[in-house]
């Protein structure tokens, strides 16, 4: 039997190389996940938009019909169910849009007046149909502490 009595070789520590490879794979996985989440966000925003358009009409017409006094009780009751269901879907769509916008973390300095004015404009239809009158007295020259750093894309969801 032949026995090896000695050998010769080169030893190289590849620990650093392996760590770099593992780190590269982790970055690739994170990039793929980020890309998938961005795609899901875009798809969610598109779906929300497609649902919101007809939903606005359903809610609006249900509101108008519910203002009528000449409707039989059974029809009014059905309208109330339609209205509540449409409002529920509207809330789901808002949450879907919130999810879709989560990756947009752009921050801006915004005046609290701008936030209030935007929110009031967005709720104008609800205030009008609810016979709500709102008067605002906003100071156009607010000092710096009244300027907020916000994610402006989410601010409209207030």
N, C-alpha and C positions, 0 to 999 in steps of 0.2 A: 504494500500500500504506500502510495505516495503521500507524504505529509508536507503541508506547506510550512516552511520554517520561517519565512518572512514574506512581506509584500511591500509594494511601493504604491503610493497614490497621492492624490491631491485632495485636501479637505477644504471646502469653502463653506463658510457660514451663510446660508441663504435665508436666515430668519427675517432680515429686513426686506428682502425681495418678496417673501411670502406675505408679510404684513402689508406691503404696498399693494399686492394683488388682492388681498382680502378687502382692503379699503376701497380699491377701484371697483370691485364687485358691489360693495355696499352703496357706493355713489351711483352706480348704474341702476341698481334696484330702486334707490330713492328717486332717481330721474324718471324711471319708468312709472313708478307709482304717482309721481307728481303729474306726469303727462296723462295718465289714466284719470286722475282726479279732475284735471283741467277739462278733459273731454266730457266727463260726467257732468261737470259744472255747466259747460256750454250746452249740453243736451238738456239739462234740467231747466236752464234759462229759456231755451227754445220751447220746451213743452209748456212751461209756465205761461209764456207769452201766448201760445196757441190756445190755452185753456182760458186765460184771462179775457181775451177779446170777446168771445160769445158770453162768458160769464157776466161781464159788465152789463150786457144787454138784458140778460135774464134777471139780474138783481134790479136794474133800473125799471124794467117793465113791471116786475112784481111790486116794487115800491109804488109805482103809479097806480096800479090796479088796487092795491091795498088802501089807497087814499079814497077810493070810491065808496060811497055810503049805500049804494043801491045793490050791492052784491048779496046774494043769499049766503047764509051762514056756512053751508057746506063748501061753497066755492071759496069763501074767505078763509076757511080753515085749510083748504088745500093750498091756497096761495101762501099762507103762513108757513106750511111745511116746505114748499118750494123755496121760499125766501130764506128760511133757516138753513136748509140744505145748501143753497147757493153761497150763503155767507160762510158756512163751514168749509166748502171747497175753496173759497177765497182765502181763508186763513191757511189752508194747506198749501196753496199756491205761494202765499207770502213766505212760508217756511222753506219751500222749495227754492225760491229766489234767494233767500238768505243763505241757504246751503251753496247755491251756485256762485254767490259772490264772496264766499269765504276766502278764496285765494287772493282777492284784491285788497291788500292791506295798505293802500295808498292813504297817507294822512295829509290833511290840509288844515290850514288855519281858517276857521269859519266864524263869522260873527253869529252870536246867538240870535240876533235879529233875522239873519238869513235862514237859519234853521226854522225859526217860528213861522216866517213868511212862507217857506216852502211847504211846511207841514199844513198850514192853513189852506194853501192852494190845493194840496192833495186831498184834503178833507172837505172841500167846498161843496161837492155834491151831497155828501152825507149831511152837512149842516143845513143846506137848502131844503132837502127833503124832510129833515127833522125839524124844520122851521126854527133853526137856531141862528140867532144874530150874534155876531162877534165883533167887538170893537177893540182895536189894538192901538196902543200908544207906545211906540218904540222909539227910543232915543237913537238918532242916527250917528251920534258922536260918542258911542260907548267907549270907555277906556279899555286898554289892552287886556286886563283880567277877564273881560267879557268876550274875548276871542278864544274859541275852543280849538283844540287839536282833535279832529275826528276823522273817521273813515267816511268820506263823503258819499260813497256809493251805498253804505248801509244807513246813513242818516235819514234817508227818505222812508225807511221802514218804521219810523217812530209811530 
